[in-house]
Amino acid sequence: MRILTRKQLQARKDQAVRFAREVRDDDDLADAIEDETLEEYARKRHIKLSNPTTGVKNMAIRTRRELLDRIAELEEENQELRDKVDSIADIVGEEEDDSEEEDEDEDSGRD
């Protein structure tokens, strides 16, 4: 069993994808290899990773522009949800007003 670093294995996996596409002209195989995680690819090829991750996912580092765009998206979504809550509150408020008027009419009819 060979021992490779994640970087070395990723290079081999990329090479296998290119080989499948360009030499074998098999896009399905290339896509299948590309979709595999490094751990799956290593297991299938009988390669041991010298620096495997232990379930810790590295977060992608976002640019300032990407973060500002995401903030704008979330603010817009937040406003849409607030508008929905307000419209629901208006409907509930109208129903409560109607039921209070009916109760008052019934109470005044009993006098």
C-alpha positions as CSV (number, residue, x, y, z in Angstrom):
1,M,0.0,0.0,0.0
2,R,1.4,3.4,-1.0
3,I,1.4,6.3,1.3
4,L,0.7,9.7,-0.2
5,T,-0.2,13.2,1.1
6,R,-3.5,14.8,0.3
7,K,-1.8,17.1,-2.2
8,Q,-0.1,14.2,-4.0
9,L,-3.3,12.2,-4.1
10,Q,-5.3,15.1,-5.4
11,A,-2.7,15.5,-8.2
12,R,-3.1,11.9,-9.1
13,K,-6.8,12.1,-9.0
14,D,-6.8,15.2,-11.3
15,Q,-4.5,13.3,-13.6
16,A,-6.9,10.3,-13.7
17,V,-9.8,12.7,-14.6
18,R,-7.8,14.2,-17.4
19,F,-6.7,10.8,-18.7
20,A,-10.3,9.5,-18.7
21,R,-11.5,12.6,-20.6
22,E,-8.7,13.1,-23.1
23,V,-7.3,9.7,-23.7
24,R,-10.2,7.3,-23.1
25,D,-12.7,9.9,-24.2
26,D,-15.0,8.7,-21.4
27,D,-16.7,11.7,-19.7
28,D,-18.9,9.5,-17.5
29,L,-15.8,7.9,-16.0
30,A,-14.1,11.2,-15.6
31,D,-17.2,12.6,-13.8
32,A,-17.4,9.6,-11.5
33,I,-13.7,10.0,-10.5
34,E,-14.2,13.7,-10.1
35,D,-17.2,13.2,-7.8
36,E,-15.3,10.9,-5.4
37,T,-13.8,12.3,-2.3
38,L,-10.1,11.9,-1.8
39,E,-10.8,9.3,0.9
40,E,-13.0,7.2,-1.5
41,Y,-10.4,7.5,-4.3
42,A,-7.6,6.5,-2.0
43,R,-9.5,3.5,-0.7
44,K,-10.4,2.4,-4.2
45,R,-6.8,2.7,-5.4
46,H,-5.3,1.1,-2.2
47,I,-3.5,4.2,-1.2
48,K,-3.1,5.4,2.4
49,L,-3.2,9.1,3.2
50,S,-0.3,10.3,5.3
51,N,-2.3,13.3,6.5
52,P,-6.0,12.4,6.5
53,T,-8.5,14.8,7.8
54,T,-10.4,13.7,10.9
55,G,-13.8,14.9,10.1
56,V,-12.8,18.6,10.3
57,K,-14.1,20.5,7.3
58,N,-12.1,23.5,6.2
59,M,-14.3,26.4,5.5
60,A,-13.8,28.1,2.2
61,I,-12.2,31.5,2.6
62,R,-14.5,34.1,1.0
63,T,-13.6,37.4,-0.4
64,R,-14.9,40.6,1.0
65,R,-17.1,41.1,-2.1
66,E,-18.6,37.6,-1.6
67,L,-19.3,38.3,2.0
68,L,-21.0,41.6,1.2
69,D,-23.1,39.9,-1.5
70,R,-24.1,37.2,1.0
71,I,-25.0,39.9,3.6
72,A,-27.2,41.6,1.0
73,E,-28.9,38.3,0.1
74,L,-29.6,37.6,3.8
75,E,-30.9,41.1,4.4
76,E,-33.3,40.8,1.5
77,E,-34.5,37.4,2.6
78,N,-34.9,38.8,6.2
79,Q,-37.0,41.7,4.8
80,E,-39.2,39.3,2.8
81,L,-39.8,37.2,5.9
82,R,-40.6,40.2,8.0
83,D,-43.1,41.3,5.4
84,K,-44.8,37.9,5.5
85,V,-44.9,38.0,9.3
86,D,-46.5,41.5,9.1
87,S,-49.1,40.3,6.6
88,I,-49.9,37.3,8.8
89,A,-50.2,39.6,11.9
90,D,-52.5,41.9,9.9
91,I,-54.8,38.9,9.0
92,V,-54.8,37.6,12.6
93,G,-55.5,41.2,13.9
94,E,-58.5,41.6,11.5
95,E,-59.9,38.2,12.6
96,E,-59.6,39.2,16.3
97,D,-61.3,42.5,15.6
98,D,-64.1,40.7,13.8
99,S,-64.6,38.3,16.7
100,E,-64.5,41.1,19.2
101,E,-67.2,43.0,17.3
102,E,-69.4,39.9,17.2
103,D,-68.9,39.4,21.0
104,E,-69.9,43.0,21.6
105,D,-73.0,42.6,19.4
106,E,-74.0,39.5,21.3
107,D,-73.4,41.2,24.7
108,S,-75.4,44.3,23.7
109,G,-78.3,42.2,22.6
110,R,-78.6,40.6,26.0
111,D,-79.4,43.9,27.8
